[in-house]
Amino acid sequence: MSTSIFIVLFVLFVSAAVLIIINLTGDPGIDYWDLDGENKPPVSKLDVLRNKPVFYAAGAILISTFIAYLLLRR
């Protein structure tokens, strides 16, 4: 396997893993001190990435890059 293909697979693998971690750690939970809803939940710039299609696409990319690595490592 050439170095350029390895670098592309590595970047895809790491970025997909980062997207999955962002999705799993994004829910702030319930604020029990604000049950009447006076305060708005905090908004993050990463909230765009916290949805199901991004999560499942990152999982598919993670699995496919691992399979491509296994097939091309010879």
DOPA-74014 format. One line per field, with one value per residue: residue in one letter; residue number from 1; x, y, z of N, C-alpha, C in turn. Coordinates in steps of 0.001 Angstrom, whole numbers. Atoms other than C-alpha are relative to their C-alpha. Layout:
<rs>
residuo	a / ... .
num	NUM / ... .
n_px	X / ... .
n_py	Y / ... .
n_pz	Z / ... .
ca_px	X / ... .
ca_py	Y / ... .
ca_pz	Z / ... .
c_px	X / ... .
c_py	Y / ... .
c_pz	Z / ... .
</rs>
This chain:
<rs>
residuo	m / s / t / s / i / f / i / v / l / f / v / l / f / v / s / a / a / v / l / i / i / i / n / l / t / g / d / p / g / i / d / y / w / d / l / d / g / e / n / k / p / p / v / s / k / l / d / v / l / r / n / k / p / v / f / y / a / a / g / a / i / l / i / s / t / f / i / a / y / l / l / l / r / r .
num	1 / 2 / 3 / 4 / 5 / 6 / 7 / 8 / 9 / 10 / 11 / 12 / 13 / 14 / 15 / 16 / 17 / 18 / 19 / 20 / 21 / 22 / 23 / 24 / 25 / 26 / 27 / 28 / 29 / 30 / 31 / 32 / 33 / 34 / 35 / 36 / 37 / 38 / 39 / 40 / 41 / 42 / 43 / 44 / 45 / 46 / 47 / 48 / 49 / 50 / 51 / 52 / 53 / 54 / 55 / 56 / 57 / 58 / 59 / 60 / 61 / 62 / 63 / 64 / 65 / 66 / 67 / 68 / 69 / 70 / 71 / 72 / 73 / 74 .
n_px	851 / -809 / 114 / 1096 / 1257 / 18 / 308 / 1421 / 784 / -199 / 747 / 1423 / 272 / -71 / 1090 / 1250 / -12 / 258 / 1432 / 760 / -190 / 783 / 1404 / 288 / -203 / 629 / 1254 / -259 / 885 / 1088 / -376 / 1049 / 201 / 712 / 1136 / 1018 / -441 / -400 / -1302 / -139 / -1165 / -1175 / -146 / -1390 / -233 / -45 / 1345 / 311 / -488 / 634 / 1268 / -89 / -681 / -1447 / -468 / -8 / -968 / -1330 / -169 / -226 / -1338 / -954 / -52 / -493 / -1446 / -682 / 40 / -899 / -1356 / -279 / -123 / -1117 / -1248 / -1001 .
n_py	-1166 / -1207 / -901 / -947 / 696 / 185 / -1289 / -285 / 892 / -399 / -1245 / 357 / 778 / -870 / -980 / 702 / 275 / -1270 / -298 / 894 / -482 / -1236 / 368 / 709 / -844 / -1294 / -257 / -531 / 617 / -801 / -949 / 127 / -1282 / -877 / 771 / -862 / -381 / -1404 / -104 / 777 / 886 / -580 / 322 / 190 / 9 / 1392 / 563 / 347 / 1362 / 930 / 537 / 1427 / 306 / -167 / 1102 / 1247 / -124 / 146 / 1420 / 703 / -359 / 656 / 1425 / 193 / -261 / 1132 / 1101 / -354 / 189 / 1435 / 522 / -608 / -24 / 929 .
n_pz	0 / 82 / -1138 / 200 / -301 / -1444 / -630 / 253 / -849 / -1385 / -229 / -11 / -1206 / -1174 / 43 / -306 / -1441 / -683 / 165 / -881 / -1376 / -134 / -99 / -1240 / -1173 / 209 / -695 / -1336 / -976 / -543 / -1041 / -1006 / -663 / 926 / 499 / 582 / 1336 / 92 / 659 / 1224 / -73 / 657 / 1418 / 380 / 1446 / 431 / 37 / 1395 / 225 / -932 / 470 / 354 / 1271 / -144 / -842 / 762 / 1092 / -585 / -288 / 1267 / 470 / -895 / 349 / 1371 / 58 / -613 / 975 / 1096 / -508 / -60 / 1357 / 720 / -762 / 555 .
ca_px	0 / 1363 / 1871 / -668 / -3457 / -2504 / -2641 / -6069 / -7432 / -5924 / -7441 / -10864 / -10666 / -9655 / -12193 / -15008 / -13965 / -13974 / -17476 / -18728 / -17205 / -18793 / -22168 / -21883 / -20776 / -23099 / -26240 / -26157 / -28973 / -31757 / -31181 / -33169 / -32722 / -34523 / -37708 / -39851 / -37768 / -36595 / -33045 / -32318 / -29992 / -26433 / -25766 / -22517 / -20992 / -20713 / -24494 / -24621 / -22707 / -24889 / -27589 / -28368 / -27305 / -23847 / -23498 / -24454 / -22384 / -19345 / -19908 / -20114 / -16940 / -15149 / -16040 / -15340 / -11915 / -10977 / -12081 / -10231 / -7102 / -7384 / -7814 / -5000 / -2335 / -580 .
ca_py	0 / 3377 / 6100 / 8457 / 5874 / 5129 / 8819 / 9246 / 6182 / 7365 / 10845 / 9387 / 6957 / 9587 / 12166 / 9600 / 8625 / 12287 / 12765 / 9739 / 11065 / 14487 / 12816 / 10650 / 13427 / 16173 / 15759 / 18046 / 16110 / 17544 / 20668 / 19869 / 23403 / 24843 / 22799 / 25810 / 26520 / 30027 / 29430 / 28332 / 25336 / 26221 / 26316 / 25030 / 25406 / 21616 / 21144 / 21019 / 17737 / 16206 / 14407 / 10860 / 11069 / 12378 / 9716 / 6840 / 8172 / 8450 / 4873 / 3670 / 5570 / 4171 / 590 / 1024 / 2582 / -276 / -2836 / -950 / -947 / -4697 / -5314 / -3001 / -3676 / -6383 .
ca_pz	0 / -931 / 1623 / 59 / 257 / 3851 / 4754 / 3115 / 4932 / 8210 / 7887 / 7024 / 9939 / 12500 / 11294 / 11405 / 14931 / 15986 / 14542 / 16461 / 19695 / 19091 / 18606 / 21699 / 24035 / 22838 / 24916 / 27966 / 29641 / 31760 / 33810 / 36942 / 38258 / 35222 / 34963 / 34089 / 30969 / 31779 / 30586 / 27052 / 26638 / 25679 / 21936 / 20511 / 17062 / 16953 / 17216 / 13405 / 13573 / 16272 / 14327 / 13249 / 9557 / 10484 / 13181 / 10869 / 7967 / 10237 / 11386 / 7784 / 6871 / 9920 / 9011 / 5298 / 5860 / 8172 / 5563 / 2814 / 4981 / 5539 / 1812 / 713 / 3321 / 1296 .
c_px	902 / -285 / -1174 / -1354 / -130 / -378 / -1464 / -884 / 115 / -796 / -1502 / -376 / -47 / -1135 / -1344 / -81 / -292 / -1474 / -859 / 136 / -786 / -1473 / -324 / 107 / -767 / -1216 / 272 / -886 / -1082 / 545 / -1122 / -261 / -779 / -1191 / -1083 / 413 / 385 / 1300 / 18 / 1221 / 1180 / 122 / 1484 / 119 / 21 / -1378 / -431 / 377 / -689 / -1389 / 222 / 684 / 1519 / 581 / 95 / 968 / 1422 / 276 / 280 / 1395 / 1062 / 164 / 594 / 1491 / 796 / 35 / 931 / 1460 / 373 / 196 / 1248 / 1342 / 1079 / 941 .
c_py	1236 / 921 / 960 / -642 / -219 / 1295 / 360 / -875 / 387 / 1261 / -276 / -735 / 893 / 1019 / -648 / -314 / 1267 / 374 / -883 / 455 / 1285 / -326 / -661 / 884 / 1318 / 310 / 520 / -608 / 959 / 909 / 18 / 1293 / 973 / -740 / 867 / 551 / 1451 / 170 / -864 / -920 / 623 / -489 / -59 / 50 / -1427 / -644 / -378 / -1449 / -1033 / -373 / -1420 / -257 / 138 / -1152 / -1300 / 51 / -150 / -1458 / -811 / 295 / -678 / -1474 / -210 / 314 / -1126 / -1196 / 287 / -180 / -1481 / -583 / 507 / -109 / -918 / 674 .
c_pz	0 / 1194 / -153 / 289 / 1496 / 717 / -189 / 880 / 1469 / 342 / 40 / 1283 / 1234 / -6 / 276 / 1492 / 801 / -110 / 892 / 1448 / 239 / 168 / 1331 / 1236 / -63 / 822 / 1404 / 1074 / 477 / 1098 / 1032 / 754 / -876 / -602 / -624 / -1361 / -153 / -782 / -1249 / 126 / -738 / -1445 / -328 / -1520 / -544 / -69 / -1413 / -266 / 871 / -486 / -509 / -1340 / 80 / 816 / -796 / -1180 / 524 / 363 / -1253 / -545 / 854 / -367 / -1384 / -117 / 650 / -954 / -1167 / 431 / 26 / -1390 / -714 / 702 / -556 / -933 .
</rs>
